[in-house]
Amino acid sequence: MIALLTTLLVVGANPHLPVARSQLSNLEEKAALKTLDKAIAWPDTTPEELAQIWLCIGLAHAGLIHEKEARAAFRTALVIDPNLALPQGLNPTWLEWWREAKVERPPVPEVKVAAPIEVTAPPAPAPAPLPPGRPAWRTGLGLGLAVAAVVAIAAGGLVGVQARALSQKAATEPRIGPAQSLQRDAEARATTANVLYGTGGGLLAGGGLVFFWP
């Protein structure tokens, strides 16, 4: 276990992830799961860290011979990062669970949480040629608004993925208090994602108006 954990990605800003990895190295799977609950709720977790957190959750459940929970966590990690690789030197049974999770994961994950919350991104407009005789300041402003719109939509997508992951965690949490807390956090992040999508759509509309207005 110690050797395989050292092959995972470098720890980022989430302070709970390295603690959980140390607990897994010491075969303290139950303690690691509690620490990973804190890690998944950390507000500044990046998508890369979130994928690693779910991978560690899967390894912890695998160490406890919880096949259903391990495979579900592996699927979640692969939804967040389809290119995520499993460390070398694992138990062959765990490797089989990982391969099955790859097959079972949704091919195109939907960015949403439990109804009635839905997170959908507006389609990006196709690029259009520049009309002749356009003032330089309008061209620059229109393109700047379009870039800001793309950033807002991308940020909304990342927050939406975190909302979905938290909602899945809440659904599997046996304790009512932590489950409610995780679901509230998921709903708050989904609302933030929708706001970001709306902001991105508004910026796209504004950029198009500035760019194409005669």
N, C-alpha and C positions, 0 to 999 in steps of 0.2 A: 504493500500500500504506500509506503514512504516513497519508493522509487517512482511509482506511476504518478503521484501527486506532483512531483517536481517537474514533470513534463507538461503540466498545464500552463496556460497563458500567464503572463506576468500580472501580478495583482495591481489593480487600478486604485481608484479613490475610495472604493467601498471598504470600510474598516473591518467589517465582519467576515468578509470572504477569507482572508488569510487565517483568521482564528478558526473558522470551520475546517479549513484544509489541515491545520495542525491537529485538530481533534480527529479528523479522519485518519491521519497518519498514526495516531495513537490508538486506533480502533475504537474510538468513542463515538459511534455512529449516532446514538440517541442524542448526545450533547450537541453533535454537529448539526442535527436537524433543527434543534432549537436556535442555534446560532444562525443557520441559514434562513429561518423565518425572519430574523432581524435584517439579514442581508438583503432579502428580496423586497423588504419594505423601505430600504434606504432610499431617500428621495433623489439622490444624484447618481443612481446606478446607471451605467452606460449599457447599451445593448450587448456589447461583448461580455461585460461582467454578468449581465443577466443570464446569458447563455451558459456561462461557467457556473453560476449559482445552481441552475437547474441540472447541469451535469453532475455537480457535487451532491445534489439532492438524490439523483438517481443512484450514484455510487453508495451513498449512505444507506438507502433502502436495499440496494443489492447486498451490502454487507450484512444487513439484518434478514436477508432471504425474503424480502417483501417483493415478489416478482411483479405484481400488478402495479404497485406504486413506483418501482424502479423504471419499468417500461414507460409509464405515463410521464415521469419526469424526463426521461430520455427524449420522448416525443416532443415535449415542450421545448427542450434545449435545441432540438433540430429545427423546430418551427422558427425560433428566433434566429438561429444561425445554421442554415442547411449545410454549410461547409465544415461544421464542427467535427473534429477528429477525436476519437477515443484514445486515451493513453495506451501504450504498449504494456504487455505483461499482465493483463487482467485474467481473472478466472474465465475459462471457456464458456461457462454458463452465462456470465455477464455479457460476454461478447455476442452470444446468440440473442440475448434480450436486446442488445443495442442494434443488431442487424434487423430484428423484427420491428423495433421502433422506427427504423429508417423506412421500412415498407409501410408501416401503419400511419405515419404522420401525414397530415393533409398536404397535397401537392401545392396548393395555393392558399396559404393561411388567410383567413378573414380577420381584419382588424376590428374586432368588436368584443363586447362583454355581454353578460346576460341581459335579455330584453328587460326594459324598453330602450336600453342604451345601445346605440349603433354608431360606429365611427366609419365614415366613408369618405374617400378623397375625391374631389372633383377632377375630371380629366384635364390634363394639361393641353393648352391650345397648340395647334400646329404653327410653326414659324411662318411668317409672311415676309415678302420682300419689302424693302423700304420704299415708300412713295417718294417721288422726286420733289425737290425743293423744300424739304423739311428742315426747320430750324434745328441746329445742333443740340440746343438745350432740351428740346422736346424728345429727341431721340435718346439722349442720355438718361432723362428722367423716366421715359417709358421702359427702357431696358433695366434700369435700376429697380423699378417697381416689380418687373417680372422676376428678377433675381430674388428679391425679398419674398415674393409669393412662393417661389420654389422652396426657399429655406423654411418658410412657415409650414408648408404642406409636408415637407420631409420631417420636420420636428413633430408635427402632429402624428405622422406615422409611427415614429419611435415611441411617443407617449402612448399611442394606442396599443402598441405591442406590449408595453409594460402593464397597461390596464387589463389586457386579456390574460396575461400571465398571473396577475394578482387575483383576478376573478377565478381562474382555474385553481389556484392555491386555496382560495376561500371555499370552493366547492368540495375540496378533499380534507379540509381542516375539521377534525372531530369536535373541537371545542367551540362552543357558541360564541364566546366573547372574542377570541382571536379571529374567527371566521367573519363576524360582523365588522370588525376593524379592517380586515383585508378587503372586504367587499366595499366598504365606504371609501377606502383608498382607491380601489379600482374605479368606482363611479366618479370620484373626483378627477382622476387622470383621464378618464374617457371624456368628461366635460371639457377638460383642458385641450384634449386632442380635437374635439369638435370646434372649440374656439379658434385653435390654430388653423384648422381647415377653412373655417369661415373667413378668418383674416387673410389667408392665402388667396381665397376666391375673390375677396374684395380688392386685394392688391393687383390680382390679374386683371380684373375689370377696370380698375383705375389706370393701370399701365397701358391697357389696350386703348382706352379713351384718349389718353395723352398722346399715344403713339400714332393712332390712326385718324384722329379728328382732323378734318380738312383745315 
